[in-house]
Amino acid sequence: MNIDLLLVFRLLEFLCGVYYLIFGIDGFVKKIPLPTPSPAAIQFLSALENSKYILPLVKSIEIGVGLCFIFQFQQPLAWCLLSPIVVNILGYHFFLNKKEIVMPLVILISHLIMGIKYYSHLRFLIQ
């Protein structure tokens, strides 16, 4: 690969790693103010919080994936672990909280771009 393209991929991995690390940690400490969600989104988030395990699990995966991207450790595996979370983030914003759709689209695009880099490692999953 071209050195400039590798630098772009590395920068994207680092930025995504920082994003997931920050928002994963915030899932436990809740310091970042979030916009008020729609009533349907509030109901959905309440159900997730009442389950007592799904949000800590998702946020723990986000922290682990963020660290993997930052320190370049097992990135294809981290990408696979993150894929269902990205789909659910997009689905949540598309169906329940449409006014906040821009950032999930950026997340999806960056995830797909990283998928291009990891394609050679993950090709056997889709054959």
GIGITA-V71110 format. One line per field, one symbol per residue. phi: phi as a letter, one per 40 degrees, with the letter a starting at -180 (. if undefined). burial: # if it has 16 or more other ideal C-beta (glycine too) atoms within 10 Angstrom, else .. A space follows every 50 residues. Layout:
# GIGITA-V71110
phi->???
burial->???
This chain:
# GIGITA-V71110
phi->.cccccccccccccccccdccccccccccfbccbccccdccccccccccc cgbccccccccccccdcccccfbfccccccccdccccccccdcccbaccb ccccccccccccccccccdccbdccbc
burial->........#..##..##.###.###.#.........#...#..##..... .......##.######.###....##.###.#..##..##.##..##... ...#..#..##..#..##.........
